[in-house]
């Protein structure tokens, strides 16, 4: 599988992401933000974590206007699969490819730890290898991870099975770590080809490093 990973000034997870997909047997290319076209053979586009453009203005707000993003919009419109992780999720929100917005964590602190997640919907390619209500343990590392959407938008997410992950404790009780509406940790679009989540599955690929649950998530994209 051919995976393309975007790189912006301030991105810091592109090589972790490259390693994770190469570990799964994929061919991975890293593309600089000034490029105007994605590689023609792209089968999955990943926008990784970090602090694109230093998180000036709002997280992802400047990256949304990068040269490469016109090609990203076209790729999404044609049904291309996109995964946004942490800052990548923020960029997808700013670009209008996913609904909602990100605010500063309700604690006003940077959160960096392993945290449990509950699989809410697995009727999508990303989480197809996991069971509904399965509990996984994935690192989080963010300051602006407080997902917000209004009541009407939340109802639409629920009706379309677009909420894919919620924060929870080790027993599966849903809980807030950053103030996110409805404990949301990850969502997808209606067409289920664009996915965004704040936790970092690419950092959970080795039992030696704490957990390999991220491997179960990323394998869903493999043919």
C-alpha positions in Angstrom: 0.0 0.0 0.0 1.3 3.5 -0.9 1.0 5.9 2.0 1.7 9.7 1.7 2.6 11.6 4.8 2.4 15.4 4.8 5.1 17.6 6.4 4.7 21.2 7.5 7.1 23.5 9.4 6.7 22.3 13.0 5.4 18.8 12.2 7.1 16.4 14.6 5.5 13.0 14.0 6.1 12.4 10.3 8.9 9.9 10.9 7.0 8.1 13.7 4.2 7.8 11.2 6.5 6.6 8.4 8.0 4.0 10.7 4.5 2.8 11.8 3.2 2.2 8.3 6.5 0.7 7.0 6.3 -1.7 9.9 3.0 -2.8 8.4 4.6 -3.3 5.0 3.6 -0.1 3.3 5.6 2.1 1.0 5.7 5.6 2.6 6.6 9.0 1.1 6.9 12.2 3.0 5.7 15.3 1.1 6.7 18.9 1.9 3.8 21.4 2.3 5.0 23.5 -0.6 4.3 20.8 -3.1 1.2 21.3 -5.2 0.2 17.8 -6.0 0.0 14.5 -4.1 1.8 11.5 -5.6 -0.6 9.8 -8.1 -0.2 6.4 -6.5 -1.4 7.7 -3.0 -3.7 5.1 -1.5 -3.8 6.7 2.0 -2.9 10.2 3.0 -1.8 10.9 6.6 -1.6 14.3 8.1 0.6 13.7 11.2 0.9 15.4 14.6 3.1 18.3 15.6 2.7 22.0 15.8 2.3 23.1 12.1 3.6 26.7 11.7 4.1 26.8 15.5 0.4 26.7 16.2 0.2 30.5 15.6 -3.3 31.9 15.3 -5.1 28.5 16.0 -3.8 25.0 15.7 -4.0 24.1 12.0 -5.3 27.5 10.9 -2.2 28.4 8.8 -1.6 24.9 7.5 -5.1 24.9 6.0 -3.8 27.4 3.4 -0.6 25.5 2.4 0.0 24.8 -1.3 -0.6 21.1 -0.9 -4.0 21.5 0.7 -5.8 22.2 -2.7 -4.7 18.7 -3.8 -5.8 17.3 -0.4 -9.3 18.8 -0.9 -9.5 17.2 -4.4 -8.2 13.9 -3.1 -10.9 13.8 -0.4 -13.7 14.8 -2.8 -12.7 11.8 -5.0 -13.1 9.5 -2.1 -9.4 9.2 -1.2 -8.7 7.9 2.3 -7.3 10.5 4.7 -6.2 10.1 8.3 -5.5 13.1 10.5 -3.6 12.5 13.8 -3.6 15.2 16.5 -2.5 18.3 14.6 -3.6 16.6 11.5 -7.1 16.3 13.0 -6.9 20.0 13.7 -5.9 20.8 10.2 -8.8 18.7 8.8 -11.2 20.7 10.9 -9.8 24.0 9.8 -10.0 22.9 6.2 -13.6 22.0 6.6 -13.0 18.3 5.7 -14.4 17.3 9.1 -17.1 19.1 11.2 -16.4 20.9 14.4 -13.5 22.8 15.9 -10.8 22.5 18.5 -10.4 24.6 21.7 -7.8 24.8 24.4 -7.9 21.9 26.8 -10.3 22.6 29.7 -7.5 22.1 32.1 -5.4 24.8 30.2 -2.5 22.3 30.4 -0.7 20.2 27.9 -1.8 16.5 28.3 0.8 13.8 27.6 0.0 10.2 28.7 -1.4 6.9 27.7 -5.2 7.0 27.8 -7.9 4.5 27.2 -10.3 4.8 24.3 -13.6 3.1 23.5 -14.5 2.1 20.0 -17.9 3.6 19.3 -18.3 2.7 15.7 -16.3 0.3 13.6 -18.4 0.4 10.4 -15.5 2.1 8.7 -12.2 1.0 7.2 -10.1 2.7 9.9 -11.5 0.7 12.8 -12.6 -2.4 10.9 -10.1 -4.6 12.7 -11.5 -3.6 16.1 -14.8 -4.6 17.8 -17.5 -2.1 18.9 -17.0 -1.1 22.5 -13.4 -2.5 22.5 -11.1 -0.7 24.9 -7.6 0.3 23.6 -4.8 2.2 25.2 -3.3 5.0 23.0 -1.0 7.9 23.9 -2.3 11.4 23.8 -0.2 14.6 23.6 -2.0 17.9 23.0 -2.9 21.3 24.4 -5.7 22.1 22.0 -7.7 18.8 22.0 -11.0 20.0 23.4 -13.3 19.1 20.5 -16.4 21.3 20.1 -19.5 21.0 18.0 -22.9 22.5 18.6 -25.9 20.4 19.6 -27.3 20.1 16.0 -23.9 19.0 14.7 -23.5 16.5 17.5 -26.9 15.0 16.8 -25.8 14.6 13.1 -22.6 13.0 14.1 -24.5 10.5 16.2 -27.1 9.8 13.6 -24.5 9.1 10.9 -22.2 7.0 13.1 -19.5 9.6 12.7 -18.2 9.4 16.3 -15.7 6.6 16.2 -13.8 7.0 19.4 -14.4 8.3 22.9 -12.1 8.8 25.9 -12.7 6.3 28.7 -11.1 4.7 31.7 -9.7 1.2 31.7 -13.1 -0.4 32.4 -14.8 1.5 29.5 -16.5 4.3 31.5 -16.5 7.3 29.3 -14.7 10.3 30.8 -13.4 13.7 30.0 -9.7 14.4 29.8 -9.8 17.7 28.0 -13.4 18.9 27.9 -14.3 17.5 24.5 -18.0 17.5 23.8 -19.5 14.0 24.4 -16.0 12.7 25.4 -15.1 12.6 21.6 -11.6 11.5 20.7 -12.1 10.8 17.0 -14.6 11.3 14.2 -15.0 10.7 10.5 -17.0 12.4 7.7 -20.3 11.2 6.4 -18.7 9.3 3.5 -16.3 7.6 5.9 -13.2 8.3 3.9 -11.8 11.1 6.1 -10.8 10.3 9.7 -9.5 12.5 12.5 -8.4 11.6 16.1 -6.4 13.4 18.8 -4.6 10.2 20.2 -1.4 8.9 18.5 -1.7 5.3 17.2 1.7 5.6 15.5 3.2 5.8 19.0 1.6 2.6 20.1 3.2 0.1 17.7 5.5 -1.8 20.1 4.8 -3.7 23.3 8.3 -2.8 24.3 7.4 0.9 24.3 4.2 0.4 26.3 1.5 -0.8 24.0 0.8 -2.1 20.4 -2.9 -1.2 20.2 -2.1 1.4 17.5 -1.2 -1.4 15.2 -4.7 -2.8 15.3 -6.0 0.6 14.3 -3.7 1.3 11.4 -4.1 -2.2 9.9 -7.6 -1.3 9.0 -6.4 0.7 6.1 -4.4 -2.2 4.6 -5.7 -4.0 1.6 
